[in-house]
Amino acid sequence: MCGRYELKTEFEKLPKILKRDLPKYFEKSYAPQALIRPTDPVLVLKNEGKTSTCLMLWGFVSEWAKNPLDPLISRPFNARAETVEEKKIFQGSWRHRRCALPASGFYEKGHRISRKDGQTFWIAGIWNKWMNHEGSELETCCVLTTKPNSLIKPLHNRMPVIIPNGLEEEWVAPVKDKYELRELKTLLDGWSPHEWVAEPTKRPPTSQMSLF
């Protein structure tokens, strides 16, 4: 499971692909985030005809939801990689709307997990667009999780899917058929723990700086 992560990377050190097509005024308003939680706005790399950067809410809202702000509707923040192509709520997004969330670390059971070299990495996700009859839109996403590796297993029975650096654009790109999707599924099998470290930490901070 991934329910807390961080993006403490300074703007100048963000991956270049994130800065290729930014929302207006984003550079001026960007601030590193020490804690990102479900329902927060999150920075996302997606592809709707071209690769671009945008902000979405973390918590997946289906397109058939009557009111996306209704606190009683389900807004999953994780989706199991093993079943994402089978679940009705996620099928369309798995095929056509994959995304990648930049992070500098994530939290599990009192530990901060990050790359040993300190590099920003990519958490795999899927996203959706809700639209009402008046044309108002809301984009939301959730994180894909998979079985834990040897580093995460002592902490939790799930871990986020990590997209290797260099494959993030391939991950978010539109695909044409089931064979291309099958190739992408190999990225969901898990990641090697050798370049990663889990460090005991105090509770993640309870406040954060907004991306807006």
NORCORHU-V630092 format. One record per pair of residues at least 24 apart in sequence whose C-alpha atoms are under 10 Angstrom apart, sorted by the first residue. I is the first residue (numbers start at 1). J is the second residue. If there is no record, write none. Layout:
# NORCORHU-V630092
i | j
I | J
I | J
This chain:
# NORCORHU-V630092
i | j
1 | 77
1 | 78
1 | 79
1 | 80
1 | 107
1 | 108
1 | 143
1 | 144
1 | 145
1 | 146
1 | 147
1 | 148
1 | 156
1 | 157
1 | 158
1 | 159
1 | 160
1 | 161
2 | 37
2 | 38
2 | 77
2 | 78
2 | 79
2 | 106
2 | 107
2 | 108
2 | 123
2 | 142
2 | 143
2 | 144
2 | 145
2 | 156
2 | 158
2 | 159
2 | 160
2 | 161
3 | 36
3 | 37
3 | 38
3 | 58
3 | 77
3 | 78
3 | 106
3 | 107
3 | 108
3 | 143
3 | 159
3 | 160
4 | 34
4 | 35
4 | 36
4 | 37
4 | 38
4 | 105
4 | 106
4 | 107
4 | 108
4 | 112
4 | 204
5 | 33
5 | 34
5 | 35
5 | 36
5 | 37
5 | 38
5 | 102
5 | 103
5 | 104
5 | 105
5 | 106
5 | 107
5 | 108
5 | 112
5 | 113
5 | 114
5 | 123
5 | 204
6 | 32
6 | 33
6 | 34
6 | 35
6 | 36
6 | 37
6 | 102
6 | 103
6 | 104
6 | 105
6 | 106
6 | 107
6 | 112
6 | 114
6 | 204
6 | 208
7 | 31
7 | 32
7 | 33
7 | 34
7 | 35
7 | 36
7 | 42
7 | 43
7 | 101
7 | 102
7 | 103
7 | 104
7 | 105
7 | 106
7 | 120
7 | 121
8 | 32
8 | 33
8 | 34
8 | 35
8 | 102
8 | 103
8 | 104
8 | 105
8 | 120
9 | 33
9 | 34
9 | 102
9 | 103
9 | 104
9 | 118
9 | 119
9 | 120
13 | 119
13 | 120
14 | 102
14 | 103
14 | 119
14 | 120
14 | 121
15 | 102
15 | 119
15 | 120
15 | 121
15 | 122
15 | 165
17 | 45
17 | 51
17 | 52
17 | 53
17 | 166
17 | 168
17 | 169
18 | 43
18 | 44
18 | 45
18 | 46
18 | 51
18 | 52
18 | 53
18 | 54
18 | 102
19 | 45
19 | 52
19 | 53
20 | 51
20 | 52
20 | 53
21 | 45
21 | 50
21 | 51
21 | 52
21 | 53
21 | 54
22 | 52
22 | 53
22 | 54
22 | 55
23 | 52
23 | 53
23 | 54
23 | 55
24 | 54
25 | 212
26 | 53
26 | 54
26 | 55
26 | 211
26 | 212
27 | 211
28 | 211
28 | 212
29 | 210
29 | 211
29 | 212
30 | 209
30 | 210
30 | 211
30 | 212
31 | 208
31 | 209
31 | 210
31 | 211
31 | 212
32 | 104
32 | 208
32 | 209
32 | 210
32 | 211
33 | 103
33 | 104
33 | 205
33 | 207
33 | 208
33 | 209
33 | 210
33 | 211
34 | 104
34 | 105
34 | 204
34 | 205
34 | 206
34 | 207
34 | 208
34 | 209
35 | 105
35 | 106
35 | 107
35 | 204
35 | 205
35 | 206
35 | 207
35 | 208
35 | 209
36 | 103
36 | 106
36 | 204
36 | 205
36 | 206
36 | 207
36 | 208
36 | 209
36 | 210
37 | 77
37 | 206
37 | 208
38 | 75
38 | 76
38 | 77
38 | 78
38 | 141
38 | 142
39 | 75
39 | 76
39 | 77
39 | 140
39 | 141
40 | 208
40 | 210
40 | 211
41 | 140
41 | 141
41 | 210
41 | 211
41 | 212
42 | 101
42 | 102
42 | 140
42 | 141
42 | 210
42 | 211
42 | 212
43 | 100
43 | 101
43 | 102
43 | 103
43 | 211
44 | 99
44 | 100
44 | 101
44 | 102
44 | 122
44 | 123
44 | 124
44 | 125
44 | 126
44 | 127
44 | 140
44 | 141
45 | 98
45 | 99
45 | 100
45 | 101
45 | 102
45 | 122
45 | 124
45 | 125
45 | 168
45 | 169
45 | 171
45 | 172
46 | 97
46 | 98
46 | 99
46 | 100
46 | 101
46 | 125
46 | 126
46 | 127
46 | 168
46 | 169
46 | 171
46 | 172
46 | 173
46 | 174
47 | 96
47 | 97
47 | 98
47 | 99
47 | 169
47 | 170
47 | 171
47 | 172
47 | 173
47 | 174
48 | 96
48 | 97
48 | 172
48 | 173
48 | 174
49 | 173
49 | 174
50 | 169
50 | 172
50 | 173
50 | 174
51 | 99
51 | 169
51 | 170
51 | 172
51 | 173
51 | 174
52 | 169
52 | 172
53 | 99
53 | 100
53 | 101
54 | 139
55 | 139
55 | 140
55 | 141
55 | 211
55 | 212
56 | 127
56 | 128
56 | 129
56 | 138
56 | 139
56 | 140
56 | 141
56 | 142
57 | 127
57 | 138
57 | 139
57 | 140
57 | 141
57 | 142
58 | 125
58 | 127
58 | 139
58 | 140
58 | 141
58 | 142
58 | 143
59 | 127
59 | 128
59 | 139
59 | 140
59 | 141
59 | 142
59 | 143
60 | 89
60 | 90
60 | 126
60 | 127
60 | 128
60 | 129
60 | 130
60 | 139
60 | 140
60 | 141
60 | 142
60 | 143
61 | 89
61 | 90
61 | 127
61 | 128
61 | 129
61 | 130
61 | 138
61 | 139
61 | 140
61 | 141
61 | 142
62 | 88
62 | 89
62 | 90
62 | 93
62 | 127
62 | 128
62 | 129
62 | 130
62 | 131
62 | 139
62 | 140
62 | 141
63 | 89
63 | 128
63 | 129
63 | 130
63 | 131
63 | 132
63 | 138
63 | 139
64 | 89
64 | 130
64 | 131
64 | 132
65 | 130
65 | 131
65 | 132
66 | 130
66 | 131
66 | 132
67 | 130
67 | 132
68 | 130
68 | 131
68 | 132
68 | 138
68 | 140
75 | 140
75 | 141
75 | 142
76 | 141
76 | 142
76 | 143
77 | 125
77 | 140
77 | 141
77 | 142
77 | 143
77 | 144
78 | 125
78 | 126
78 | 141
78 | 142
78 | 143
78 | 144
78 | 145
78 | 160
79 | 125
79 | 126
79 | 141
79 | 142
79 | 143
79 | 144
79 | 145
79 | 146
79 | 160
80 | 143
80 | 144
80 | 145
80 | 146
80 | 147
80 | 158
80 | 159
80 | 160
80 | 161
80 | 188
81 | 124
81 | 125
81 | 143
81 | 144
81 | 145
81 | 146
81 | 147
81 | 160
81 | 161
81 | 185
81 | 187
81 | 188
81 | 189
81 | 190
82 | 144
82 | 145
82 | 146
82 | 147
82 | 185
82 | 188
82 | 189
84 | 126
84 | 144
84 | 145
85 | 181
85 | 185
89 | 128
90 | 126
90 | 127
90 | 128
90 | 142
91 | 126
92 | 126
92 | 127
92 | 128
93 | 125
93 | 126
93 | 127
93 | 128
93 | 129
93 | 141
94 | 125
94 | 126
94 | 127
94 | 128
94 | 181
95 | 126
95 | 174
95 | 175
95 | 176
95 | 177
95 | 178
95 | 180
95 | 181
96 | 126
96 | 127
96 | 128
96 | 172
96 | 173
96 | 174
96 | 175
96 | 176
96 | 181
97 | 125
97 | 126
97 | 127
97 | 128
97 | 129
97 | 141
97 | 171
97 | 172
97 | 173
97 | 174
97 | 175
98 | 124
98 | 125
98 | 126
98 | 127
98 | 128
98 | 141
98 | 142
98 | 143
98 | 144
98 | 171
98 | 172
98 | 173
98 | 174
99 | 123
99 | 124
99 | 125
99 | 126
99 | 127
99 | 128
99 | 141
99 | 142
99 | 143
99 | 168
99 | 169
99 | 171
99 | 172
99 | 173
100 | 124
100 | 125
100 | 126
100 | 127
100 | 141
100 | 142
100 | 143
100 | 144
100 | 162
100 | 163
100 | 168
100 | 169
100 | 171
100 | 172
101 | 125
101 | 126
101 | 141
101 | 142
101 | 143
101 | 162
101 | 163
101 | 168
102 | 162
102 | 163
102 | 168
105 | 197
105 | 198
106 | 159
106 | 160
106 | 198
106 | 204
107 | 155
107 | 198
107 | 199
107 | 200
107 | 201
107 | 203
107 | 204
108 | 152
108 | 154
108 | 155
108 | 156
108 | 158
108 | 159
108 | 198
108 | 200
108 | 201
109 | 152
109 | 154
109 | 155
109 | 156
109 | 200
109 | 201
109 | 203
110 | 155
110 | 198
110 | 199
110 | 200
110 | 201
110 | 202
110 | 203
110 | 204
111 | 152
111 | 155
111 | 197
111 | 198
111 | 199
111 | 200
111 | 201
111 | 202
111 | 203
111 | 204
112 | 197
112 | 198
112 | 199
112 | 200
112 | 201
112 | 202
112 | 203
112 | 204
113 | 151
113 | 152
113 | 196
113 | 197
113 | 198
113 | 199
113 | 200
113 | 201
114 | 195
114 | 196
114 | 197
114 | 198
114 | 199
115 | 193
115 | 194
115 | 195
115 | 196
115 | 197
115 | 198
116 | 194
116 | 195
116 | 196
116 | 197
116 | 198
117 | 195
117 | 196
117 | 197
118 | 195
118 | 196
118 | 197
119 | 165
120 | 165
121 | 162
121 | 163
121 | 164
121 | 165
121 | 168
122 | 160
122 | 161
122 | 162
122 | 163
122 | 164
122 | 165
122 | 166
122 | 167
122 | 168
123 | 160
123 | 161
123 | 162
123 | 163
123 | 164
123 | 168
124 | 160
124 | 161
124 | 162
124 | 163
124 | 164
124 | 168
124 | 171
124 | 172
124 | 187
124 | 188
125 | 160
125 | 161
125 | 162
125 | 163
125 | 171
125 | 172
126 | 172
144 | 188
145 | 188
145 | 189
145 | 190
146 | 188
146 | 189
146 | 190
146 | 191
147 | 188
147 | 189
147 | 190
147 | 191
148 | 189
148 | 190
148 | 191
148 | 193
149 | 189
149 | 190
149 | 191
149 | 192
149 | 193
150 | 191
150 | 192
150 | 193
150 | 194
151 | 192
151 | 193
151 | 194
151 | 196
151 | 197
151 | 198
152 | 193
152 | 197
152 | 198
155 | 198
159 | 190
159 | 191
160 | 188
160 | 190
160 | 191
161 | 187
161 | 188
161 | 189
161 | 190
161 | 191
162 | 187
162 | 188
162 | 189
162 | 190
162 | 191
162 | 192
163 | 187
163 | 188
163 | 190
163 | 191
164 | 191
